[in-house]
Amino acid sequence: MAGKIRIKRGDVWAERLKQQLAASAEGAGEWIEDHAQILNSTHDSLSGLWRVENELAYLKLYRFKSLRQKLLSRFGRSQSLRTFNRARELSGKEIPVPQPLACLMLKEGALLAMEGMSGGGNLVEIWHHHTSDDDVGAVMRATGETLGKLHAAGYCYGDSGWGKLYWNGECVYLTDLEHTRKCSVGNIQQSRDLARFTANAEELGIGLKLYDQFLEQYLQAVPGTRREVVERMIRPLYRIRGQHLSGGYGQRLV
């Protein structure tokens, strides 16, 4: 690979990636396309799952599209570094997130490696393939616990759609940390998290019984009553419902 490869974060996985990329005649994007299971490819980024023996890593290449992006990366302000640091920070607070593995700076962009998730699925997949409400109930309680921990620690997720929440059979992980920020407990950003989750639950038609299991578990971590939490989320929830009128909804949950 042409150009210097700089390790910004990580150890074993960082060295492993650096060696693989340095030995390749391809660019990072072409190397990922050849060696990983591609999950998403856009003008700005490329992501996929890379398996080495029995270990799995999620790779995301943030492509440089401007001089500004290159300068931000040079001064340690790239999205890849922010995501890596946020994952390490949340993991230290025992909030379920994929472990950060490596962050490399390349000629064509910044490469982030995170723990790969397998053996489960995001909440949309779990719902579409579930066989009993008891199984989904465990997932709802685990989601309430994870989101409650995040909010109680003073963070908002930024996009708590069901596709961004991953059930591995034991707990629910927050998989996309690009919009995760610090905030005060109970503020509007946390209410938007709850509104987004609730709107998805209504679209999928999960019903009040399952939703209440999520909310009851959430309230064990976050101070306040069900009524107070609903009052805070109702305005952003109305806006989200209004944006998706054509999609249809099941039973209103709040």
C-alpha positions in Angstrom: 0.0 0.0 0.0 1.3 3.4 -0.9 1.6 6.0 1.8 2.4 5.9 5.5 0.3 4.0 7.9 0.1 5.5 11.4 -1.3 3.7 14.4 -3.4 6.2 16.5 -5.0 3.7 18.9 -4.8 0.0 19.7 -2.1 -2.6 20.0 -2.5 -6.2 18.8 -5.3 -5.5 16.3 -3.6 -2.3 15.2 -0.3 -4.1 14.4 -2.2 -6.9 12.7 -4.0 -4.4 10.4 -0.9 -2.4 9.7 1.0 -5.5 8.6 -1.8 -6.7 6.4 -2.3 -3.3 4.7 1.5 -2.6 4.4 1.9 -5.9 2.6 -0.9 -5.3 0.1 -0.5 -3.5 -3.2 -4.1 -2.4 -3.0 -5.6 0.7 -1.3 -7.4 0.2 2.0 -10.8 0.3 0.4 -9.9 -2.4 -2.1 -8.3 -4.5 0.6 -11.4 -4.4 2.7 -13.6 -5.3 -0.2 -11.4 -8.3 -0.9 -11.0 -9.5 2.7 -14.1 -8.5 4.6 -17.8 -9.3 4.4 -19.1 -5.9 3.2 -21.9 -4.4 5.3 -22.2 -0.9 3.8 -20.5 1.1 1.1 -21.1 4.8 0.4 -19.2 7.7 -1.1 -17.9 8.6 2.4 -17.3 5.3 4.1 -16.9 1.5 3.7 -17.6 -1.0 6.4 -17.4 -4.8 6.8 -16.7 -7.7 9.1 -13.2 -9.2 9.0 -12.6 -12.6 10.5 -9.1 -13.8 11.6 -9.2 -17.4 12.8 -11.9 -17.4 15.4 -11.9 -13.6 16.0 -14.2 -11.1 14.3 -13.6 -7.4 13.8 -15.9 -4.7 12.5 -13.9 -2.4 10.1 -15.0 1.0 9.0 -13.0 3.2 6.6 -13.8 6.9 6.8 -12.7 8.2 3.4 -11.0 11.6 3.2 -13.1 13.8 0.9 -11.6 17.2 1.8 -8.5 18.9 3.2 -10.5 19.8 6.3 -11.1 16.1 7.1 -7.4 15.4 6.7 -6.5 18.2 9.0 -9.0 17.1 11.6 -7.6 13.6 11.6 -4.0 15.0 11.8 -5.0 16.9 15.0 -6.8 14.0 16.6 -10.4 15.2 15.9 -11.5 12.6 13.4 -14.8 10.7 13.7 -12.9 7.4 13.9 -10.9 8.6 17.0 -14.0 10.1 18.7 -15.8 6.8 18.2 -12.8 4.7 19.5 -12.5 7.0 22.6 -16.2 7.0 23.3 -16.4 3.2 23.1 -13.5 2.9 25.5 -15.1 5.4 27.8 -18.5 3.7 27.9 -16.9 0.3 28.3 -15.1 1.6 31.4 -18.6 2.4 32.8 -19.8 -1.1 32.1 -22.2 0.0 29.4 -22.5 -2.7 26.7 -20.7 -1.5 23.6 -18.3 -3.3 21.2 -14.7 -3.1 22.4 -12.6 -0.7 20.4 -9.7 -2.5 18.8 -7.7 -0.1 16.6 -7.6 3.2 14.8 -5.2 3.8 11.9 -4.6 6.8 9.7 -3.9 6.1 6.0 -3.4 8.2 2.9 -7.0 7.7 1.8 -8.8 7.9 5.2 -9.1 6.7 8.8 -9.6 3.1 9.6 -11.5 2.1 12.7 -11.7 -1.5 14.0 -14.2 -2.5 16.7 -15.2 -5.8 18.2 -17.3 -7.7 15.7 -20.8 -8.9 16.8 -22.1 -12.3 15.9 -24.5 -15.0 17.3 -27.5 -12.7 17.5 -29.0 -9.8 15.6 -30.3 -6.3 15.8 -33.7 -5.8 17.4 -35.5 -5.6 14.1 -34.2 -9.0 13.0 -34.9 -10.5 16.5 -38.5 -9.3 16.3 -39.1 -10.6 12.7 -37.8 -14.0 13.6 -39.1 -14.4 17.2 -41.1 -17.5 18.1 -42.6 -16.3 21.4 -43.3 -13.1 23.4 -41.3 -14.5 26.3 -38.1 -14.4 24.2 -38.8 -10.9 23.1 -39.6 -9.9 26.7 -36.0 -10.8 27.7 -34.7 -8.6 24.9 -37.0 -5.7 25.9 -35.8 -5.9 29.5 -32.2 -6.0 28.4 -32.7 -3.0 26.1 -34.2 -1.0 29.0 -31.3 -1.9 31.1 -28.7 -0.9 28.6 -30.4 2.4 27.6 -31.0 3.1 31.2 -27.4 2.7 32.1 -26.3 5.0 29.3 -28.7 7.7 30.3 -28.0 7.4 34.0 -24.3 7.8 33.2 -25.0 11.1 31.5 -25.1 10.3 27.8 -27.5 10.2 24.9 -27.3 7.6 22.2 -28.2 9.8 19.3 -30.1 7.3 17.2 -31.8 4.5 19.2 -33.6 2.9 16.2 -34.0 -0.8 16.6 -31.5 -1.5 13.8 -28.7 0.1 16.0 -29.4 -2.1 19.0 -27.8 -5.6 19.0 -28.9 -8.6 21.0 -26.2 -11.2 21.5 -28.3 -13.7 23.5 -27.3 -12.2 26.8 -27.5 -8.4 26.6 -28.2 -5.6 24.2 -25.3 -3.7 22.8 -25.1 -0.1 21.5 -23.4 -0.6 18.1 -23.3 2.8 16.5 -21.6 5.4 18.7 -21.0 8.2 16.1 -23.8 10.3 17.6 -23.3 9.4 21.2 -22.7 12.5 23.4 -22.5 13.6 27.0 -25.6 15.3 28.3 -27.6 15.9 31.5 -29.9 13.2 32.8 -33.4 13.6 31.6 -32.7 16.2 28.9 -34.3 16.5 25.5 -31.6 14.4 23.8 -32.3 11.5 26.0 -36.0 12.0 25.4 -35.4 11.8 21.7 -33.6 8.4 22.3 -36.7 7.1 24.0 -39.0 8.6 21.3 -37.1 7.0 18.5 -37.2 3.6 20.3 -40.9 4.0 21.0 -41.7 5.0 17.4 -39.9 1.9 16.1 -41.8 -0.2 18.6 -45.1 1.2 17.4 -44.1 0.6 13.7 -43.3 -3.0 14.4 -46.5 -3.5 16.5 -44.9 -5.0 19.5 -47.8 -4.2 21.9 -48.0 -2.6 25.3 -47.1 -5.6 27.3 -43.7 -6.0 25.8 -43.1 -2.2 25.7 -43.9 -1.9 29.4 -41.2 -4.5 30.2 -38.7 -2.2 28.4 -39.8 0.9 30.2 -40.0 -0.7 33.7 -36.4 -1.9 33.3 -35.3 1.5 32.1 -36.9 3.3 35.1 -34.8 1.1 37.4 -31.8 3.0 36.3 -33.1 6.5 35.5 -34.8 8.6 38.2 -38.5 9.5 37.6 -41.9 8.0 37.1 -43.4 6.5 33.9 -45.6 9.6 33.6 -42.6 12.0 33.8 -40.6 10.1 31.3 -43.6 9.9 28.9 -44.2 13.7 29.3 -40.6 14.4 28.3 -40.6 12.2 25.2 -44.1 12.9 23.9 -43.2 16.0 21.9 -40.3 14.5 19.9 -42.4 11.3 19.6 -45.2 13.3 17.9 -42.7 14.8 15.4 -41.3 11.3 14.6 -44.7 9.9 14.1 -45.5 12.8 11.7 -42.4 12.2 9.6 -43.5 8.5 9.0 -47.2 8.7 8.4 -46.9 6.6 5.3 -45.2 3.8 7.2 -48.2 2.9 9.4 -48.2 2.2 13.1 -49.5 -0.4 15.4 -50.9 0.3 18.8 -49.9 3.6 20.3 -47.7 2.8 23.3 -47.8 6.1 25.2 
